[in-house]
Amino acid sequence: MGLEAEIEAIEEEIASTPYNKSTEAHIGRLKAKLADKKEKLENQSSAGGGSGYAVEKTGDATVALVGFPSVGKSTLLNALTNAESEVGSYEFTTLNVNPGMLQYRGANIQIMDVPGLIEGAASGRGGGREVLSVVRAADLVVYVLTVFEIDQYERLSEELYANKVRLDTEPPSLSIVKKGRGGIRVTASGDPGLPKDVIKEVLREHGYVNANVTVREELDVDRLIDSIMENRVYLPSIVTVNKADLIDRDYLETVNEDLRAHDLDPEEVTFISAEEEKGLEGLKERIWDTLGLIRIYMDKPGRGIDYEEPLILKEGSDIEDAMEKLGGEFKERFRFARVSGPSAKHDEQQVGTDHELADEDVVKFILRR
């Protein structure tokens, strides 16, 4: 029996097995085995060749526009950036990954218009794996839906999940340390969510014989497997709904109801018209906020404060992160820094490398000669 047939058989057994306390360990083993088989099949497919979509990441952050064909991603890319992505009113116009650069608040944000996903992309249909590999390398996923096809959100989410992309969640809080003997020992701070024997069964299915396992959250089987596989990607996402100019005001409540049916808050969705270039400023602001970027204005010796080209960092970055982004000899020659702005207790506060920066801080490095 080939891998594809084995996968299908395991999926059928999982679907036909009622989930309860007595079957929990069995289903856990099946899901662990399924994840392992899928990984082997994917590795076989990768070894078989295929050019993929090699797009060099540039700029301060990378955003992937994800949607099914003909939702207006290419038009949106062109409206946001200086790219020239081919636009057509028929499916499969975009055959390559088209990157463009959004310049916003001093940041260079790479926007990637990937070919429209189709159902079955995660299993390789329509070059889907190559497309999804580009999504995995991004810093933010932007779902592009239309006012007429809100239900695509769930189908897109399923494709991304099947390709090991976990959106809007943190990695499981669990550690596994292999040891020489003594079997598998599970400790938990609080309710682990799963019986310890189920956790042990899943670990054994993945080849663990002796290990100390510490669980720090309430897990289900899928989260447990995610923590073991160690190849999941955790990304934030936002949703934009295109073609808002094509609906009457009376139809808006229907759209909002469709959004709520998919657990999407209409207040947290950005409505746009890429064709009419409406709503784009709101979308840019949401991209900025969700990426968690901050601007640092450098006070340069002899030139003063550079407000035109700020240093772009992630929220939570400190002085050491700023030096790494700037490169050069800053770390070797660093004495201290002077900071003015939101993170400082007072203007020109003297700080060390561990001082956490905030948006629109002004920083001056004092270096050894």
Secondary structure as UniProt FT lines:
FT   HELIX           3..16
FT   TURN            21..23
FT   HELIX           24..47
FT   STRAND          61..66
FT   TURN            69..70
FT   HELIX           73..80
FT   TURN            91..92
FT   STRAND          98..104
FT   TURN            105..106
FT   STRAND          107..113
FT   TURN            119..120
FT   HELIX           121..123
FT   HELIX           125..127
FT   HELIX           128..136
FT   STRAND          140..146
FT   TURN            147..148
FT   TURN            150..151
FT   HELIX           152..162
FT   TURN            163..164
FT   STRAND          165..167
FT   STRAND          174..178
FT   STRAND          184..188
FT   HELIX           196..205
FT   TURN            206..207
FT   STRAND          211..215
FT   HELIX           221..229
FT   STRAND          233..235
FT   STRAND          237..242
FT   HELIX           244..246
FT   HELIX           249..251
FT   HELIX           252..261
FT   TURN            262..263
FT   HELIX           266..268
FT   STRAND          270..271
FT   TURN            274..277
FT   HELIX           280..291
FT   STRAND          293..300
FT   TURN            301..303
FT   STRAND          304..305
FT   STRAND          311..314
FT   TURN            315..316
FT   HELIX           319..326
FT   TURN            328..329
FT   HELIX           330..333
FT   STRAND          334..340
FT   TURN            342..343
FT   TURN            347..348
FT   STRAND          349..351
FT   TURN            353..354
FT   TURN            359..360
FT   STRAND          361..367
//
